Amino acid sequence: MPATKIKDAKVSIAWKSFQFEVQNFKDLPTTKNHCVVTPEFSCNGHQWCLRIYPGGDDDAAGGWVSVYLHHLSEGNITANMELTILDKLRNQNTRKAATSSFEGMGKGVGWSNFVTRPYILDESKNILDSDGTLTVGVSMKEEPSDVFVPKNPLLKTMQGIYFDRATADVYFEVFHAEVKGEQKKAKVFISFPAHKKILQVCAPMLADLFGFDETATITDIRPVIFHHLLYYVYGGSAPEVDLKTHAKAIIDAADKYSIVNLKLEAEAAYVKSTKITMDNAMDNLLYADAKNCALLKEAVMNFLAENSSDASEKISFNDVPGHLIKDLLVAFSRNGKKDARGTNTDELTSLSVSDLRRKLAEKGLDVDGSREAMIESIQNSS
């Protein structure tokens, strides 16, 4: 297929314009969803391209050409844009304009029915050049550039001193394995350097392990999990794949040492990656109750409420603690209600765990705890 090429941009004070020559347009395939992609161009600090469908996309009517502006950068932006078909003299022949929001990479905005192919091919319209080239233009309003101000370097500095033996004043010795020696088994530990003052501020329960000593021994958390725990204390984050793979182990460790936000992240990853079924519902419910994982508990309760008939026949509730019955009743109630946003007791009870945590975070309150504890905390703060 003949390549497209970009001509020099015509720039005005308020609008930045680009013109693209689609060579041999009249000979391009007219199969639905077949498109010509222009080279990338830059405007308002973001990368863009045009996609031109000579035979239209799936949504186009027969005989129509589709044209879309695609966003190729991360982040969101609202853009004022105009797409045009130019004639031989590079005057506007067909023009459509819009103000649209582009969310994330790959988002496209445009028109399925931009202009008909017969109209373009009509020689009396003087649109195609003598060699069958179609010129398509795009203009975007340029917004004043934001002044660049570097971010506060504290977080990067904190992450930079993680595992820094040169500045560390305390060490965690984390059990790794037992190695069989000639006479007896030897325990192998992995050493994690740390800074007691940082621990005292960011993870008091870890700091308390030292007392007056410079070392603390950890035997119930694997090194890979302890790495995620300690790195989080220093402002780091665990990759999504690790949160999913080691979700329960991270929840257990973060719960034990009160690294609350890491626990909530791992819980959310577990809920997102786990399908609740009749076979695992009770195990997940009891685990959520034991670890005070309100989001996971809610997911199980909602599953039971939505599948109450099957659950009553296939699941034994003999081991369910009595205090969970109220949560189950709330799930039945919430199953028919949406978007409650009040602050009285009944309305708070019907809110999802995420909504309750959001209200707590907005008030600067602790977001960990059971549904009842979160509701009580919100009420006491009103």
MIVO-193302 format. One record per residue (C-alpha): residue in one letter; chain; x, y, z. Coordinates in steps of 0.2 Angstrom, whole numbers, plus 5000, padded with zeros to 4 digits. Each point is the difference from the previous one (the first is absolute). Layout:
N
resn,chain,u,v,w
a,A,X,Y,Z
...
***
This chain:
382
resn,chain,u,v,w
m,A,5000,5000,5000
p,A,5007,5017,4996
a,A,5006,5009,5015
t,A,4993,5016,5006
k,A,5011,5015,5004
i,A,4998,5016,5010
k,A,5003,5017,4993
d,A,5007,5015,5009
a,A,4988,5006,5013
k,A,4991,5016,4998
v,A,5001,5009,5017
s,A,4988,5014,5006
i,A,5000,5009,5016
a,A,4986,4991,5008
w,A,4999,4984,4989
k,A,5013,4988,4994
s,A,4996,4992,4984
f,A,5007,4984,4991
q,A,4997,4994,4982
f,A,5001,4982,4994
e,A,5001,4994,4983
v,A,4992,4983,4997
q,A,5008,4994,4984
n,A,4990,4990,4987
f,A,4984,5002,5011
k,A,4989,4995,4985
d,A,5009,4983,4999
l,A,5000,4996,5019
p,A,4990,4985,5006
t,A,4982,5004,5005
t,A,4998,4985,5012
k,A,4991,5005,5016
n,A,5012,5004,5015
h,A,5016,5001,4988
c,A,5008,5016,5005
v,A,5015,5011,4995
v,A,5010,5006,5015
t,A,5009,5017,4999
p,A,5017,5003,5008
e,A,4999,5006,5018
f,A,5000,5019,5004
s,A,5001,5010,5016
c,A,4989,5013,5007
n,A,4997,5006,5018
g,A,5014,4989,5006
h,A,4990,4984,4993
q,A,5003,4989,4986
w,A,4986,4997,4987
c,A,4997,4992,4983
l,A,4985,4999,4988
r,A,4992,4984,4994
i,A,4991,5001,4983
y,A,4988,4986,4995
p,A,4998,5001,4981
g,A,4985,4987,5001
g,A,4994,5006,5017
d,A,5001,4992,5017
d,A,4987,4988,5007
d,A,4988,5014,5004
a,A,5001,5009,4984
a,A,4986,4999,4987
g,A,5003,4993,4983
g,A,5012,5011,4989
w,A,5006,5011,5014
v,A,5018,5004,5005
s,A,5004,5000,5019
v,A,5013,5012,5008
y,A,5006,4999,5018
l,A,5012,5009,5011
h,A,5009,4988,5011
h,A,5009,5005,5017
l,A,5017,4991,5002
s,A,5006,5006,5016
e,A,4996,4995,5018
g,A,4989,5011,5011
n,A,4984,5009,4996
i,A,4997,5016,4990
t,A,4986,5010,4993
a,A,5003,5006,4982
n,A,4992,5012,4988
m,A,5002,4993,4983
e,A,4995,5002,4982
l,A,5002,4987,4986
t,A,4999,5005,4982
i,A,5001,4994,4982
l,A,5010,5012,4989
d,A,4998,5003,4982
k,A,5014,5001,4987
l,A,5003,5018,5005
r,A,5001,4995,5018
n,A,4984,5009,5004
q,A,4988,4992,5012
n,A,4987,4990,4992
t,A,4992,4990,5014
r,A,5002,5005,5018
k,A,4994,4993,5017
a,A,5005,5006,5017
a,A,4998,4994,5018
t,A,5006,5002,5018
s,A,5003,4983,5007
s,A,5008,4991,5015
f,A,5014,4988,4996
e,A,5003,4987,5015
g,A,5015,4990,4999
m,A,5010,4993,4986
g,A,4992,4995,4984
k,A,4984,5010,5002
g,A,4993,5005,4983
v,A,4987,5014,4996
g,A,4993,5004,4983
w,A,4986,4996,4988
s,A,4994,4983,4992
n,A,4991,5010,4987
f,A,5013,5014,4996
v,A,4998,5001,4981
t,A,4994,4989,4987
r,A,5012,4991,4988
p,A,4991,5005,4984
y,A,5001,5018,5005
i,A,5019,4999,5002
l,A,5001,4991,4984
d,A,4989,5012,4990
e,A,5012,5010,4989
s,A,4989,5015,5000
k,A,5003,5002,5019
n,A,5019,5002,4996
i,A,5005,4991,5016
l,A,5012,4987,4994
d,A,5017,5005,4992
s,A,5004,4994,4982
d,A,5009,4984,5008
g,A,4985,4996,5011
t,A,5007,5007,5016
l,A,4988,5006,5013
t,A,5005,5013,5013
v,A,4993,4999,5017
g,A,5003,5014,5013
v,A,4998,5000,5019
s,A,5001,5016,5010
m,A,5001,5001,5019
k,A,4999,5014,5012
e,A,5016,5003,5009
e,A,4998,5003,5019
p,A,5013,5010,5010
s,A,5013,4988,5006
d,A,5000,4997,5019
v,A,5016,5006,5008
f,A,5011,4985,5005
v,A,5003,4998,5018
p,A,5010,4985,5006
k,A,4990,4989,5013
n,A,5005,4999,5018
p,A,5015,4988,5000
l,A,4997,4993,5017
l,A,4991,4984,4994
k,A,5014,4997,4988
t,A,5013,5003,5013
m,A,4991,4988,5012
q,A,5000,4987,4987
g,A,5018,5003,4997
i,A,5006,4996,5017
y,A,4990,4983,5001
f,A,5012,4986,5003
d,A,5014,5013,5002
r,A,5013,4991,5012
a,A,5011,5016,5000
t,A,4987,5010,5010
a,A,4990,4986,5008
d,A,5000,4999,5019
v,A,4990,4984,5003
y,A,4998,4983,4991
f,A,4986,4988,4998
e,A,5006,4982,4998
v,A,4986,4991,4990
f,A,5000,4981,5000
h,A,5003,4993,4983
a,A,5004,4981,5001
e,A,5008,4986,5010
v,A,5016,4993,4992
k,A,5005,4982,5005
g,A,5018,5000,5007
e,A,5012,4986,5005
q,A,4993,5000,5018
k,A,4984,5010,5000
k,A,4989,5011,4990
a,A,5005,5018,4999
k,A,4987,5014,4998
v,A,5003,5013,4986
f,A,4994,5017,5003
i,A,5000,5015,4988
s,A,5004,5017,5007
f,A,4990,5015,4996
p,A,5008,5017,5006
a,A,4988,5013,5006
h,A,4999,5017,5009
k,A,4992,5000,5017
k,A,4994,5018,4999
i,A,4991,4996,4984
l,A,4992,4985,5007
q,A,4995,5009,5016
v,A,4990,5013,4989
c,A,4994,4988,4986
a,A,4999,4983,5008
p,A,5000,5001,5019
m,A,4996,4981,5002
l,A,5016,4996,4991
a,A,5010,5012,5009
d,A,4994,4993,5017
l,A,5009,4983,4995
f,A,5017,5008,5004
g,A,4998,5006,5017
f,A,5018,5005,5005
d,A,5008,4987,4987
e,A,5006,5004,4982
t,A,4993,4984,4993
a,A,4983,4992,5000
t,A,4996,4982,4994
i,A,4985,4997,4988
t,A,4995,4981,4999
d,A,4982,5000,4994
i,A,5002,5011,4984
r,A,5009,4994,4984
p,A,5014,5012,4994
v,A,4990,5004,4984
i,A,4985,5006,5010
f,A,5010,5009,5013
h,A,5009,5010,4985
h,A,4983,5006,4994
l,A,4995,5004,5018
l,A,5016,5010,5004
y,A,5001,5008,4983
y,A,4982,5007,5002
v,A,5005,5008,5016
y,A,5014,5009,4991
g,A,4987,5007,4987
g,A,5001,4986,4987
s,A,4986,4989,4993
a,A,4998,4982,4996
p,A,4997,4996,4981
e,A,4982,4995,4996
v,A,5006,4982,4995
d,A,5008,4998,5017
l,A,4985,5006,5009
k,A,4990,4987,4991
t,A,5012,4986,5002
h,A,5004,5003,5018
a,A,4984,5008,5006
k,A,4996,4990,5015
a,A,5018,5000,5006
i,A,5001,5019,4998
i,A,4983,5002,5009
d,A,5006,4989,5015
a,A,5017,5010,5002
a,A,4992,5017,4997
d,A,4986,4996,5013
k,A,5012,4993,5013
y,A,5011,5016,4999
s,A,4986,5012,4996
i,A,5006,5006,4983
v,A,4982,5004,4996
n,A,5001,5007,4983
l,A,5010,4986,4993
k,A,4988,4988,5008
l,A,4986,5009,4991
e,A,5009,5000,4983
a,A,5003,4981,5002
e,A,4982,4997,5005
a,A,4994,5010,4985
a,A,5011,4990,4988
y,A,4994,4983,5008
v,A,4982,5005,4998
k,A,5003,5006,4982
s,A,5009,4984,4995
t,A,4990,4987,5010
k,A,4983,4993,4994
i,A,4989,4996,5014
t,A,4991,4983,4998
m,A,4990,4988,5011
d,A,5015,4990,5003
n,A,5011,5015,5007
a,A,4987,5012,5007
m,A,5001,4994,5018
d,A,5019,4999,5000
n,A,5001,5017,4994
l,A,4987,5007,5012
l,A,5009,4992,5015
y,A,5017,5007,4994
a,A,4993,5017,4997
d,A,4992,5000,5017
a,A,5016,4994,5009
k,A,5011,5013,4991
n,A,4987,5014,5001
c,A,4999,5002,4981
a,A,4984,5009,4998
l,A,5001,5001,4981
l,A,5002,4981,4998
k,A,4986,4997,5012
e,A,4989,5011,4990
a,A,5004,4991,4984
v,A,4996,4983,5008
m,A,4984,5007,5008
n,A,4994,5007,4983
f,A,5003,4984,4992
l,A,4990,4991,5013
a,A,4986,5013,4998
e,A,5000,4998,4981
n,A,5000,4981,5001
s,A,4990,4998,5016
s,A,4989,4985,4994
d,A,5016,4990,4994
a,A,5010,5005,5015
s,A,4986,4994,5012
e,A,5001,4983,4992
k,A,5019,4998,4997
i,A,5008,5009,5014
s,A,5001,4996,5019
f,A,4998,5015,5011
n,A,5003,4990,5016
d,A,5018,5008,5002
v,A,4994,5018,4997
p,A,5003,5011,5015
g,A,4983,5008,5005
h,A,5007,5018,4998
l,A,5001,4997,4981
i,A,4981,4997,4998
k,A,4998,5019,5001
d,A,5012,5003,4986
l,A,4991,4987,4990
l,A,4983,5009,5003
v,A,5008,5016,4995
a,A,5006,4992,4983
f,A,4982,4994,4997
s,A,4995,5018,5003
r,A,5013,5008,4989
n,A,4996,4988,4986
g,A,4986,5011,4995
k,A,5007,5017,5004
k,A,5013,5010,4991
d,A,5009,5017,5003
a,A,4995,5004,5017
r,A,5010,5015,5006
g,A,4992,5005,5017
t,A,5007,5001,5017
n,A,4986,4993,5011
t,A,5001,4983,5007
d,A,4989,4991,4988
e,A,5008,5008,4985
l,A,5018,4997,5006
t,A,4996,4982,5003
s,A,4995,4998,4981
l,A,5016,5008,4994
s,A,5013,4988,4992
v,A,5017,4998,5009
s,A,5009,5010,4987
d,A,4987,5015,5003
l,A,5003,4999,5019
r,A,5019,5000,4998
r,A,4998,5015,4988
k,A,4990,5009,5013
l,A,5013,4996,5014
a,A,5015,5005,4989
e,A,4991,5017,4996
k,A,4999,5003,5018
g,A,5018,4995,5004
l,A,4994,4984,5010
d,A,5007,4983,5001
v,A,4993,4990,4985
d,A,5004,4983,5007
g,A,4987,4990,5010
s,A,4983,4991,4999
r,A,4985,5008,4992
e,A,4993,5003,5017
a,A,5016,5009,5006
m,A,5000,5010,4985
i,A,4982,5006,5001
e,A,5003,5004,5019
s,A,5016,5010,4996
i,A,4990,5010,4987
q,A,4986,5003,5012
n,A,5011,5006,5014
s,A,5009,5012,4988
s,A,4984,5009,4995
***
